[in-house]
Amino acid sequence: MVTDLARLIGEEPVPERLDLTAEQIMSTNVATIQGDAPVSDVVKLLADEDIYCAMIVDGDGKPEGIVTEADLLRFAGADDKARLSKLLKQILQEEHHIFDSMHEVRKYDATNVRDMASSPVKCAEADMTLSEIASVMESYDYRQLPVVKEGRLVGIVGRQEVIKAIADQR
């Protein structure tokens, strides 16, 4: 969907609505986690908040990485979402007795988020335009794009915000 949107943006003169900035359309409600937290903590965070990613930030609020559903799939060795869903449910409900092995339990508790996250992460500057955001999202195949101002995390823009911003301007 973003791919088609970015193509559309690139093929036509930039309408005024595409001059909106990241700061104007971003969500300021961004889930963050420290890089030394165990993977089980980020799983719980994503499930509790019903979100698709969490940002790893340092003590000054500067982004160090991002943990997404795709990162969790790779980490779990899950080649499909059904396997990941089963593993995450077991972690959240602490049903460790039905894991395929105790190794899986230790893996989630012993591994730091930083070790399995996507890093470095491409971020949008707060003054980046909607057109530029769509282009970055297409280029990197991102569902969410963190927004920074003076190097500090201030928000996040998801595909849905990009689409909504364009639709709202019609």
Backbone as ProteinMPNN parsed JSONL, in Angstrom:
{"seq_chain_A": "MVTDLARLIGEEPVPERLDLTAEQIMSTNVATIQGDAPVSDVVKLLADEDIYCAMIVDGDGKPEGIVTEADLLRFAGADDKARLSKLLKQILQEEHHIFDSMHEVRKYDATNVRDMASSPVKCAEADMTLSEIASVMESYDYRQLPVVKEGRLVGIVGRQEVIKAIADQR", "coords_chain_A": {"N_chain_A": [[0.827, -1.176, 0.0], [1.882, 1.293, 0.871], [3.894, 1.345, -1.003], [2.521, 1.757, -3.429], [1.468, 4.248, -2.82], [3.801, 5.819, -2.549], [4.769, 5.656, -5.156], [2.719, 6.981, -6.492], [3.016, 9.518, -5.377], [5.546, 10.199, -6.341], [5.121, 10.441, -9.073], [3.535, 12.574, -9.657], [2.997, 16.147, -9.446], [3.79, 17.523, -6.251], [1.148, 17.612, -4.152], [-0.374, 20.069, -1.96], [-1.18, 18.81, 0.414], [0.69, 16.853, 0.813], [2.789, 18.134, 1.86], [2.626, 18.168, 4.539], [4.154, 17.642, 7.711], [6.242, 15.242, 9.454], [6.033, 15.708, 12.185], [3.485, 16.781, 12.335], [1.766, 14.669, 11.772], [2.509, 12.474, 13.251], [2.353, 9.964, 15.859], [2.605, 10.514, 19.276], [2.704, 8.702, 21.185], [4.759, 6.444, 21.901], [6.059, 3.276, 22.254], [8.692, 2.38, 24.329], [11.797, 0.801, 25.192], [14.482, -0.399, 27.186], [17.679, -1.353, 25.98], [18.947, -3.448, 27.308], [16.982, -4.997, 28.393], [15.247, -8.123, 28.838], [14.187, -10.239, 26.102], [11.691, -11.336, 26.595], [10.413, -9.28, 27.975], [9.919, -7.326, 25.997], [8.186, -8.709, 24.374], [5.981, -8.947, 26.075], [5.39, -6.218, 26.373], [4.669, -5.445, 23.717], [2.407, -7.058, 23.378], [0.74, -6.25, 25.531], [0.283, -3.57, 24.911], [-0.79, -3.78, 22.429], [0.602, -3.366, 19.958], [2.922, -2.98, 17.16], [5.621, -2.546, 17.256], [8.536, -1.599, 19.188], [10.615, 0.941, 20.425], [14.095, 1.039, 21.006], [15.779, 2.929, 23.248], [18.348, 5.176, 24.413], [19.581, 6.507, 27.559], [19.227, 9.224, 27.148], [17.114, 9.426, 25.46], [17.65, 8.91, 22.831], [17.299, 7.146, 19.798], [18.262, 3.759, 19.536], [17.673, 1.45, 18.304], [15.131, -0.716, 16.9], [12.455, -2.877, 17.681], [10.571, -5.15, 16.048], [7.625, -6.945, 14.889], [8.597, -8.59, 12.864], [11.274, -8.892, 13.622], [10.913, -10.401, 15.932], [9.826, -12.714, 14.81], [12.038, -13.665, 13.332], [13.864, -14.053, 15.449], [12.566, -16.003, 16.966], [12.807, -18.071, 15.31], [10.743, -18.746, 13.861], [9.015, -19.801, 11.116], [6.591, -19.185, 10.306], [3.626, -17.3, 11.115], [1.888, -18.633, 12.813], [3.438, -20.343, 14.385], [4.975, -18.421, 15.758], [2.931, -17.097, 17.125], [2.085, -19.112, 18.894], [4.424, -19.431, 20.457], [4.67, -16.856, 21.604], [2.309, -16.676, 23.065], [2.788, -18.637, 24.954], [4.913, -17.503, 26.361], [3.745, -15.156, 27.394], [1.718, -16.181, 28.993], [3.154, -17.648, 30.623], [3.351, -20.384, 30.254], [5.359, -22.39, 30.36], [5.706, -25.127, 30.41], [4.738, -26.251, 28.081], [6.439, -25.589, 26.076], [8.558, -26.473, 23.327], [11.054, -27.074, 24.196], [13.065, -26.497, 27.128], [15.033, -24.85, 26.403], [13.983, -22.888, 24.72], [12.534, -21.275, 26.503], [14.59, -20.232, 28.145], [15.977, -18.845, 26.188], [14.33, -16.618, 25.574], [14.29, -15.321, 28.028], [16.96, -14.877, 28.586], [18.182, -13.475, 26.555], [19.095, -10.258, 25.466], [17.133, -7.465, 24.422], [18.436, -5.705, 22.682], [20.167, -7.403, 21.326], [18.664, -8.705, 19.428], [17.298, -6.889, 17.965], [16.477, -4.613, 15.254], [18.989, -2.679, 14.052], [21.305, -0.195, 13.018], [18.504, 2.074, 13.122], [16.547, 3.62, 10.65], [15.439, 6.912, 10.779], [12.899, 9.464, 10.733], [13.224, 12.943, 10.404], [11.67, 15.488, 12.364], [10.697, 17.517, 10.741], [10.401, 16.39, 8.261], [8.728, 15.84, 5.192], [5.474, 14.529, 4.273], [5.56, 13.309, 1.785], [8.305, 12.665, 1.626], [8.482, 10.922, 3.799], [6.826, 8.768, 2.963], [8.372, 7.878, 0.839], [10.743, 6.995, 2.124], [9.665, 4.969, 3.716], [8.835, 3.203, 1.739], [11.293, 2.605, 0.467], [12.754, 1.286, 2.492], [11.021, -0.64, 3.28], [9.423, -0.238, 5.569], [6.989, -0.417, 8.164], [6.511, 1.273, 10.196], [7.875, 4.417, 11.081], [10.225, 5.853, 13.009], [10.319, 9.073, 14.599], [12.474, 11.782, 14.991], [13.766, 14.591, 16.813], [16.231, 16.881, 17.016], [17.863, 14.706, 17.438], [16.603, 13.159, 19.359], [14.048, 10.823, 20.219], [10.764, 11.553, 19.327], [8.352, 10.745, 18.363], [6.31, 8.578, 16.287], [5.603, 7.447, 13.019], [3.218, 5.669, 11.344], [2.219, 3.487, 8.632], [-0.535, 3.729, 8.465], [-1.001, 6.322, 9.459], [0.122, 7.87, 7.454], [-1.52, 7.281, 5.234], [-4.014, 8.09, 6.272], [-3.519, 10.848, 6.658], [-3.327, 11.763, 4.053], [-5.858, 11.066, 3.067], [-7.484, 12.64, 4.74], [-7.039, 15.156, 3.779], [-8.355, 15.401, 1.455]], "CA_chain_A": [[0.0, 0.0, 0.0], [2.794, 2.429, 0.882], [4.61, 1.33, -2.271], [1.676, 2.428, -4.402], [1.38, 5.638, -2.407], [5.059, 6.49, -2.88], [4.805, 5.783, -6.613], [1.783, 8.049, -6.834], [3.627, 10.779, -4.964], [6.682, 10.486, -7.201], [4.747, 10.639, -10.465], [2.718, 13.763, -9.818], [3.458, 17.276, -8.635], [3.459, 17.307, -4.846], [0.021, 18.42, -3.691], [-0.138, 20.73, -0.682], [-1.393, 17.878, 1.525], [1.883, 16.046, 1.008], [3.768, 18.965, 2.534], [2.506, 17.966, 5.98], [5.407, 17.123, 8.257], [6.191, 14.108, 10.386], [5.571, 16.219, 13.473], [2.051, 17.039, 12.25], [0.963, 13.449, 11.635], [3.04, 11.388, 14.085], [1.817, 9.638, 17.171], [3.628, 10.733, 20.304], [2.615, 7.569, 22.092], [5.715, 5.482, 21.367], [6.545, 2.302, 23.235], [10.154, 2.325, 24.392], [12.361, -0.218, 26.068], [15.934, -0.331, 27.291], [18.315, -2.41, 25.204], [19.386, -4.584, 28.123], [15.815, -5.744, 28.862], [15.119, -9.43, 28.176], [13.227, -10.315, 25.003], [10.358, -11.602, 27.144], [9.812, -7.991, 28.341], [9.397, -6.649, 24.809], [7.019, -9.49, 23.956], [4.877, -8.528, 26.948], [5.077, -4.837, 26.04], [3.933, -5.415, 22.452], [1.093, -7.675, 23.58], [-0.06, -5.42, 26.435], [-0.074, -2.308, 24.257], [-1.369, -4.127, 21.131], [1.382, -2.603, 18.992], [3.752, -3.771, 16.268], [7.049, -2.311, 17.455], [8.985, -0.806, 20.338], [11.907, 1.581, 20.185], [15.143, 0.959, 22.019], [16.343, 4.264, 23.418], [19.342, 5.293, 25.476], [19.142, 7.333, 28.675], [18.9, 10.57, 26.669], [15.988, 9.345, 24.537], [18.108, 8.757, 21.447], [17.016, 5.8, 19.29], [19.378, 2.835, 19.309], [17.175, 0.347, 17.493], [13.687, -0.951, 16.909], [12.054, -4.281, 17.722], [9.311, -5.296, 15.318], [7.117, -8.316, 14.775], [9.511, -9.334, 11.992], [12.438, -9.255, 14.435], [10.504, -11.499, 16.805], [9.717, -13.91, 13.966], [13.397, -14.161, 13.072], [14.446, -14.496, 16.707], [11.895, -17.236, 17.38], [13.053, -19.126, 14.335], [9.416, -19.109, 13.37], [8.885, -19.569, 9.687], [5.234, -18.728, 10.048], [3.051, -16.556, 12.231], [1.233, -19.546, 13.75], [4.479, -20.773, 15.339], [5.281, -17.274, 16.605], [1.789, -16.878, 18.001], [2.146, -20.129, 19.95], [5.539, -19.109, 21.353], [4.377, -15.644, 22.354], [1.267, -17.008, 24.037], [3.427, -19.383, 26.034], [5.695, -16.563, 27.158], [2.846, -14.248, 28.091], [0.956, -16.912, 30.002], [4.151, -18.406, 31.373], [3.049, -21.807, 30.097], [6.639, -22.927, 29.925], [5.682, -26.588, 30.319], [4.392, -26.727, 26.75], [7.468, -25.26, 25.105], [9.196, -27.646, 22.751], [12.179, -27.4, 25.083], [13.383, -25.43, 28.072], [15.945, -23.94, 25.704], [13.207, -21.757, 24.213], [12.227, -20.413, 27.633], [15.831, -19.537, 28.514], [16.326, -17.956, 25.091], [13.563, -15.384, 25.718], [14.629, -14.663, 29.285], [18.392, -14.603, 28.685], [18.66, -12.627, 25.455], [18.741, -8.844, 25.554], [16.411, -6.906, 23.287], [19.433, -5.113, 21.782], [20.813, -8.448, 20.542], [17.816, -9.231, 18.362], [16.594, -5.763, 17.346], [17.003, -4.009, 14.03], [19.809, -1.525, 14.415], [20.655, 1.074, 13.362], [17.183, 2.276, 12.535], [16.358, 4.856, 9.89], [14.432, 7.761, 11.422], [12.473, 10.685, 10.054], [13.335, 14.188, 11.168], [10.333, 16.017, 12.64], [10.243, 18.39, 9.657], [10.329, 15.634, 7.013], [7.379, 15.909, 4.614], [4.728, 13.298, 4.043], [6.119, 12.73, 0.571], [9.599, 12.065, 1.982], [8.207, 9.798, 4.701], [6.341, 7.659, 2.136], [9.508, 7.395, 0.062], [11.615, 6.23, 3.036], [8.947, 3.75, 4.099], [8.89, 2.3, 0.588], [12.683, 2.193, 0.235], [13.218, 0.375, 3.535], [9.913, -1.541, 3.578], [9.05, -0.001, 6.967], [5.589, -0.195, 8.511], [6.555, 2.412, 11.1], [9.094, 5.207, 10.95], [10.432, 6.701, 14.193], [10.533, 10.493, 14.325], [13.399, 12.403, 15.941], [13.992, 16.035, 16.782], [17.517, 17.096, 17.685], [18.42, 13.399, 17.766], [15.809, 12.46, 20.38], [12.777, 10.257, 19.771], [9.605, 12.365, 19.693], [7.125, 10.15, 17.871], [6.413, 7.515, 15.289], [4.615, 7.535, 11.947], [2.916, 4.38, 10.743], [1.586, 3.555, 7.311], [-1.912, 4.207, 8.6], [-0.996, 7.786, 9.597], [0.408, 8.424, 6.13], [-2.734, 7.148, 4.431], [-5.041, 8.94, 6.869], [-3.188, 12.247, 6.402], [-3.685, 12.063, 2.668], [-7.321, 10.985, 2.953], [-8.086, 13.774, 5.455], [-6.825, 16.393, 3.044], [-9.179, 15.391, 0.231]], "C_chain_A": [[0.879, 1.25, 0.0], [3.56, 2.499, -0.426], [3.804, 2.066, -3.325], [1.566, 3.915, -4.097], [2.641, 6.4, -2.799], [5.189, 6.656, -4.392], [3.913, 6.927, -7.072], [2.405, 9.404, -6.519], [4.736, 11.172, -5.932], [6.314, 10.83, -8.626], [3.949, 11.911, -10.706], [3.347, 14.92, -9.065], [2.99, 17.071, -7.196], [2.305, 18.219, -4.439], [0.338, 19.005, -2.314], [-0.254, 19.753, 0.49], [-0.165, 17.017, 1.794], [3.025, 16.858, 1.615], [3.603, 18.923, 4.045], [3.811, 17.36, 6.477], [5.171, 15.943, 9.186], [5.608, 14.555, 11.722], [4.062, 16.452, 13.486], [1.208, 15.77, 12.229], [1.391, 12.32, 12.566], [2.201, 11.147, 15.329], [2.942, 9.88, 18.171], [3.617, 9.629, 21.344], [3.485, 6.435, 21.537], [6.17, 4.558, 22.486], [8.064, 2.271, 23.17], [10.583, 1.264, 25.39], [13.873, -0.041, 26.096], [16.542, -1.546, 26.584], [18.734, -3.624, 26.007], [18.22, -5.369, 28.731], [15.773, -7.101, 28.161], [14.042, -9.393, 27.092], [11.817, -10.566, 25.532], [9.66, -10.302, 27.552], [9.22, -7.275, 27.128], [8.191, -7.407, 24.257], [5.805, -9.055, 24.772], [4.44, -7.107, 26.621], [4.236, -4.754, 24.762], [2.525, -5.977, 22.619], [0.197, -6.792, 24.447], [-0.56, -4.15, 25.755], [-0.744, -2.524, 22.891], [-0.734, -3.297, 20.015], [2.309, -3.523, 18.216], [5.247, -3.574, 16.467], [7.298, -1.546, 18.741], [10.366, -0.269, 20.002], [12.849, 1.314, 21.351], [15.766, 2.349, 22.07], [17.393, 4.239, 24.515], [18.783, 6.217, 26.564], [18.76, 8.751, 28.302], [17.731, 10.581, 25.688], [16.383, 9.225, 23.083], [17.881, 7.317, 20.99], [18.286, 4.99, 19.053], [18.967, 1.674, 18.417], [15.667, 0.259, 17.597], [13.454, -2.458, 16.934], [10.678, -4.363, 17.097], [8.835, -6.746, 15.372], [8.059, -9.166, 13.928], [10.768, -9.761, 12.752], [12.108, -10.433, 15.344], [10.347, -12.809, 16.024], [11.092, -14.521, 13.702], [14.017, -14.751, 14.335], [13.865, -15.844, 17.143], [12.215, -18.396, 16.45], [11.748, -19.601, 13.739], [9.338, -18.792, 11.891], [7.451, -19.236, 9.311], [4.672, -18.074, 11.308], [2.372, -17.468, 13.246], [2.225, -20.022, 14.809], [4.825, -19.63, 16.286], [4.15, -17.034, 17.598], [1.8, -17.857, 19.168], [3.246, -19.795, 20.951], [5.227, -17.891, 22.212], [3.304, -15.89, 23.41], [1.87, -17.74, 25.224], [4.226, -18.459, 26.947], [4.774, -15.703, 28.014], [2.082, -14.946, 29.203], [1.858, -17.763, 30.884], [3.812, -19.895, 31.394], [4.292, -22.53, 29.594], [6.629, -24.451, 29.76], [5.326, -27.09, 28.924], [5.358, -26.244, 25.671], [8.058, -26.544, 24.553], [10.402, -28.063, 23.578], [12.401, -26.231, 26.022], [14.352, -24.438, 27.451], [15.198, -22.708, 25.209], [12.873, -20.768, 25.325], [13.459, -19.592, 27.999], [16.226, -18.528, 27.444], [15.61, -16.609, 25.235], [13.925, -14.62, 26.983], [16.084, -14.215, 29.332], [18.92, -13.657, 27.606], [18.18, -11.201, 25.65], [18.047, -8.395, 24.27], [17.392, -6.382, 22.237], [20.035, -6.165, 20.842], [19.952, -8.991, 19.405], [17.064, -8.133, 17.601], [17.221, -5.372, 16.016], [17.742, -2.737, 14.42], [20.952, -1.398, 13.42], [19.322, 1.191, 12.639], [17.145, 3.618, 11.821], [15.229, 5.632, 10.562], [14.083, 8.929, 10.52], [12.776, 11.854, 10.973], [11.923, 14.753, 11.306], [9.796, 16.884, 11.502], [10.197, 17.696, 8.289], [8.892, 15.655, 6.5], [6.776, 14.525, 4.43], [5.253, 12.57, 2.808], [7.439, 12.021, 0.866], [9.421, 10.842, 2.875], [7.771, 8.575, 3.895], [7.48, 7.05, 1.336], [10.449, 6.544, 0.918], [10.954, 4.914, 3.417], [8.969, 2.724, 2.963], [10.303, 1.738, 0.421], [13.16, 1.134, 1.225], [12.17, -0.666, 3.92], [9.53, -1.467, 5.056], [7.545, 0.139, 7.09], [5.465, 1.019, 9.422], [7.897, 3.115, 10.919], [9.216, 6.101, 12.18], [10.733, 8.136, 13.772], [11.433, 11.069, 15.415], [13.45, 13.906, 15.733], [15.232, 16.271, 17.633], [18.087, 15.771, 18.217], [17.643, 12.585, 18.779], [14.477, 12.0, 19.796], [11.615, 11.123, 20.258], [8.288, 11.758, 19.228], [7.393, 9.032, 16.888], [5.289, 7.721, 14.27], [4.455, 6.137, 11.362], [2.29, 4.562, 9.383], [0.182, 4.128, 7.413], [-1.977, 5.712, 8.776], [-0.737, 8.467, 8.254], [-0.852, 8.404, 5.273], [-3.842, 8.051, 4.952], [-4.769, 10.412, 6.574], [-3.562, 12.647, 4.978], [-5.195, 12.072, 2.493], [-7.997, 12.184, 3.601], [-7.984, 15.078, 4.69], [-7.671, 16.472, 1.77], [-10.486, 16.082, 0.426]], "O_chain_A": [[0.646, 2.168, -0.786], [3.851, 3.591, -0.914], [4.344, 2.91, -4.041], [1.572, 4.743, -5.007], [2.555, 7.51, -3.324], [5.669, 7.688, -4.86], [4.293, 7.731, -7.922], [2.319, 10.33, -7.324], [4.855, 12.339, -6.304], [7.11, 11.451, -9.331], [3.714, 12.283, -11.856], [4.142, 14.708, -8.149], [1.919, 16.512, -6.958], [2.456, 19.44, -4.385], [1.204, 18.504, -1.597], [0.499, 19.861, 1.458], [-0.004, 16.504, 2.902], [4.108, 16.324, 1.855], [4.361, 19.575, 4.764], [4.491, 16.646, 5.74], [4.054, 15.69, 9.637], [4.786, 13.855, 12.314], [3.427, 16.333, 14.534], [0.046, 15.798, 12.632], [0.698, 11.307, 12.659], [1.448, 12.011, 15.779], [4.088, 9.497, 17.937], [4.427, 9.625, 22.271], [3.004, 5.577, 20.797], [6.612, 5.015, 23.539], [8.65, 2.151, 22.094], [9.841, 0.888, 26.297], [14.466, 0.42, 25.12], [15.968, -2.635, 26.599], [18.865, -4.717, 25.455], [18.442, -6.304, 29.5], [16.212, -7.221, 27.018], [13.101, -8.603, 27.168], [10.848, -10.057, 24.968], [8.433, -10.224, 27.484], [8.144, -6.684, 27.218], [7.268, -6.79, 23.726], [4.73, -8.823, 24.22], [3.243, -6.821, 26.593], [3.213, -4.071, 24.732], [1.566, -5.437, 22.068], [-0.978, -6.605, 24.131], [-1.685, -3.709, 25.991], [-1.211, -1.57, 22.269], [-1.419, -2.625, 19.244], [2.471, -4.693, 18.56], [6.055, -4.328, 15.924], [6.395, -0.928, 19.306], [11.177, -0.948, 19.373], [12.456, 1.356, 22.517], [16.221, 2.875, 21.055], [17.349, 3.409, 25.422], [17.634, 6.652, 26.483], [18.046, 9.418, 29.051], [17.392, 11.631, 25.143], [15.554, 9.414, 22.194], [18.226, 6.375, 21.703], [19.25, 5.469, 18.456], [19.817, 0.995, 17.841], [15.02, 1.048, 18.285], [14.172, -3.217, 16.284], [9.733, -3.723, 17.56], [9.544, -7.64, 15.835], [8.293, -10.333, 14.241], [11.271, -10.867, 12.549], [12.916, -11.347, 15.51], [10.695, -13.88, 16.522], [11.285, -15.73, 13.832], [14.622, -15.822, 14.294], [14.589, -16.714, 17.627], [11.933, -19.554, 16.759], [11.652, -20.699, 13.19], [9.565, -17.658, 11.47], [7.137, -19.03, 8.139], [5.178, -18.273, 12.412], [2.285, -17.117, 14.423], [1.89, -20.096, 15.992], [4.955, -19.845, 17.491], [4.396, -16.794, 18.78], [1.551, -17.466, 20.309], [3.027, -19.866, 22.161], [5.491, -17.893, 23.415], [3.389, -15.368, 24.521], [1.499, -17.487, 26.371], [4.213, -18.62, 28.167], [4.998, -15.543, 29.214], [1.83, -14.349, 30.25], [1.398, -18.492, 31.763], [3.966, -20.571, 32.411], [4.278, -23.187, 28.553], [7.465, -24.999, 29.04], [5.588, -28.251, 28.612], [5.123, -26.465, 24.483], [8.06, -27.577, 25.222], [10.737, -29.245, 23.657], [11.975, -25.11, 25.745], [14.475, -23.309, 27.924], [15.728, -21.599, 25.272], [12.922, -19.556, 25.113], [13.366, -18.373, 28.147], [16.756, -17.464, 27.764], [16.229, -15.564, 25.037], [13.869, -13.391, 26.999], [16.412, -13.267, 30.045], [20.009, -13.1, 27.752], [17.013, -10.961, 25.959], [18.341, -8.887, 23.181], [17.197, -6.594, 21.04], [20.374, -5.857, 19.699], [20.463, -9.667, 18.512], [16.284, -8.427, 16.696], [18.348, -5.755, 15.703], [17.176, -1.838, 15.041], [21.518, -2.413, 13.015], [19.061, 0.486, 11.665], [17.647, 4.622, 12.327], [14.183, 5.064, 10.876], [14.867, 9.33, 9.659], [12.601, 11.758, 12.188], [11.074, 14.515, 10.447], [8.583, 16.98, 11.315], [9.976, 18.352, 7.271], [7.949, 15.506, 7.277], [7.469, 13.507, 4.433], [5.37, 11.344, 2.807], [7.661, 10.902, 0.404], [10.127, 9.845, 2.723], [8.28, 7.475, 4.11], [7.542, 5.831, 1.173], [10.899, 5.487, 0.478], [11.604, 3.869, 3.439], [9.105, 1.525, 3.203], [10.48, 0.532, 0.252], [13.877, 0.204, 0.856], [12.415, -1.49, 4.802], [9.337, -2.49, 5.711], [6.897, 0.739, 6.231], [4.445, 1.707, 9.421], [8.916, 2.482, 10.642], [8.404, 7.006, 12.374], [11.327, 8.376, 12.721], [11.189, 10.873, 16.606], [13.213, 14.418, 14.638], [15.277, 15.911, 18.809], [18.701, 15.719, 19.284], [17.988, 11.431, 19.035], [13.862, 12.696, 18.988], [11.494, 11.395, 21.452], [7.22, 12.202, 19.65], [8.528, 8.602, 16.684], [4.177, 8.117, 14.62], [5.425, 5.507, 10.941], [1.876, 5.664, 9.021], [-0.244, 4.912, 6.564], [-2.92, 6.337, 8.29], [-1.311, 9.516, 7.96], [-1.203, 9.411, 4.658], [-4.532, 8.705, 4.17], [-5.702, 11.154, 6.267], [-4.058, 13.749, 4.743], [-5.751, 12.966, 1.855], [-8.982, 12.696, 3.07], [-8.759, 16.004, 4.928], [-7.69, 17.501, 1.093], [-11.289, 16.159, -0.503]]}, "name": "protein", "num_of_chains": 1, "seq": "MVTDLARLIGEEPVPERLDLTAEQIMSTNVATIQGDAPVSDVVKLLADEDIYCAMIVDGDGKPEGIVTEADLLRFAGADDKARLSKLLKQILQEEHHIFDSMHEVRKYDATNVRDMASSPVKCAEADMTLSEIASVMESYDYRQLPVVKEGRLVGIVGRQEVIKAIADQR"}
